[in-house]
Amino acid sequence: MYATSADQRLAVVGVLVLLLALPPTGARAQRSDTVAAPVSLTRREAIERALARNPQLVAARERAAQARARRVQALAITDPTLTAVRDQHADYPQTTTTVAAAVTVPFPDKLRLRYDVAQADVRSFDAGYAALRQQIAAQTAAEYDTLLVALRHRSDLRESRSLAEEFFKKTDARFKAGDVAKLDVIKAQVDLAQAENALIANERDIATAEASLNRFLGEPVGTPLAPSDTLAVPPPLPELSTLVPLALSARPDLRSAESQVAGARAATALARESWLPDFFASAVHDNTQSLSPQYSFGLTMAVPIFFWQHTAGDIAEASHRTAELVAAAADTRAAVEQDVRSTYATARTALRQVTFIRDQLLPSAREAYRVASASYALGGSSALEVLDARRSLLDAQSAFADALSLANASRADLERAVGAPLEVPSP
């Protein structure tokens, strides 16, 4: 037995104490998993969170609040003026103290027109905020589906890797039995490596989709997400003839354009009334006057002697601005109808494609792989035919996932184009 010094014994005791103080490995792993637990969200919950926390909407709400503040300023009356003067001369023993107060009130119709201009500005910002909400909702739904597609691709790729691994094992066993050539084993091994490489690339797609969705949700970029909804074929679309009138009455873009036209007309009328008189009232108190204080009321107005400067200047500018906005509103109306028809065509095509892939292409690809795999097991097919059938199956699965995403995203974009939720047609 070796002799142990006191210092060595103390060192051993210290190491044991440190090891006992550390939490178990399972506890540390559990704590780490708890901190990095993914956020589980349905598609509806993701949209609601985005509408409540998206920074773009926060900025739009603040712009609308600024417009409401300008509306208050439009009705504001100039603050009264107060003047106090104290005079004393060497040759005049009495001190003169004069206090004056005055206030000017604009012509009442000017206040009305200023309010109309500011109110139109508020309505335009409110409509813009509503349009941005619809856009954020559609984009959030699309990003949510993008993440679902990436996760579905991962599931399909894992299945493909499992099939490739199973095929490699079968080929290797048949090669050892002398039934196939070494080339078949190499092909199966390359196919397995390609499946593994596709899974590695899919990790990038998932991380990118999570980061993009986090931005729309107002979450810190890098927050792990766990979508609880699944990709499904959306319901049938309503008739286009019912959607166009609905969009022309519900789209915030049109309400904003109409508000801008109304504000421009009010601004034109205000420019024409710039010569109308304003009212003023004042009171003056002078300690040297026996009849003090003195009160005065009256009118103050600009005399438009050089009227052509106004008719060809500010009034003409306001009139042309109104005509510009009227033309822009007509173009916006046409753009809304075009947007509805274009997004409807995209949504209808995407729905037809996903239905065809689900009912025709995907079952055929599965059956082709099943037949090729069974025939290869019996020695009737080559390895190349099995690999080709497996790639066709993987392509069909990938196409189905992409078509599901496009069908759901195009339906959400159609809701944005219409400006209202789509009613599911009754069967």
Disulfide bonds with the S-S distance in Angstrom:
none
